Amino acid sequence: MTYRKSTSVLLWLRKYARLVRQTLPIVILGTSAWFIALVIELATNAKSTSIWICLVGIGLGLVGSGYIVRGMRRKR
């Protein structure tokens, strides 16, 4: 029984492996979401804590994008 369960998980991973490899669009989407959240927070005069959280999310997304692009260049 365990063998079939692990086999189905492996088949699922193989099916979606191409999507998992494409991490740059996912990181860009997340960074864009943080930017939209920042605009909403600024429009509603939110607390500075939530504004800083959005800025840190954008910053980490940009750093992550840099790492991904650098890794893609190394693979070539």
C-alpha positions in Angstrom: 0.0 0.0 0.0 2.8 2.4 0.8 4.5 1.7 -2.5 1.4 2.8 -4.5 1.0 5.9 -2.4 4.6 7.0 -3.0 4.4 6.1 -6.7 1.4 8.3 -7.1 3.2 11.2 -5.4 6.1 10.7 -7.8 3.9 10.7 -10.8 2.2 13.9 -9.6 5.6 15.5 -9.1 6.8 14.5 -12.5 3.6 15.9 -14.0 4.1 19.3 -12.3 7.9 19.4 -12.4 7.9 21.9 -15.3 5.8 24.3 -13.3 8.0 23.9 -10.2 11.1 24.7 -12.3 9.6 28.0 -13.4 10.0 29.8 -10.1 10.8 33.2 -11.5 7.2 33.9 -12.6 5.9 32.8 -9.2 8.3 35.1 -7.3 7.4 38.0 -9.6 3.7 37.3 -9.0 4.3 37.3 -5.2 6.3 40.5 -5.4 3.6 42.2 -7.4 1.0 41.1 -4.8 3.1 42.7 -2.1 3.3 45.9 -4.2 -0.5 45.9 -4.6 -0.8 45.4 -0.9 1.5 48.4 -0.3 -0.6 50.6 -2.5 -3.7 49.6 -0.7 -2.1 50.2 2.7 -0.9 53.6 1.7 -4.3 54.5 0.3 -6.0 53.5 3.6 -3.5 55.3 5.8 -2.6 52.1 7.5 -0.1 51.7 10.4 3.5 51.9 9.7 4.0 48.3 10.7 1.9 46.9 7.8 3.6 49.3 5.4 7.0 48.0 6.5 5.8 44.4 6.1 4.9 45.1 2.5 8.2 46.8 1.9 10.1 43.8 3.3 8.0 41.5 1.1 8.9 43.5 -2.0 12.5 43.6 -1.0 12.7 39.8 -0.4 11.0 39.2 -3.7 13.5 41.3 -5.5 16.4 39.6 -3.8 14.8 36.2 -4.6 14.5 37.2 -8.2 18.1 38.2 -8.3 19.1 34.8 -7.0 16.9 33.0 -9.5 18.3 35.0 -12.4 21.8 34.4 -11.3 21.2 30.7 -11.0 19.7 30.6 -14.5 22.8 32.3 -15.9 25.1 29.7 -14.2 23.2 26.8 -15.7 23.8 28.0 -19.3 
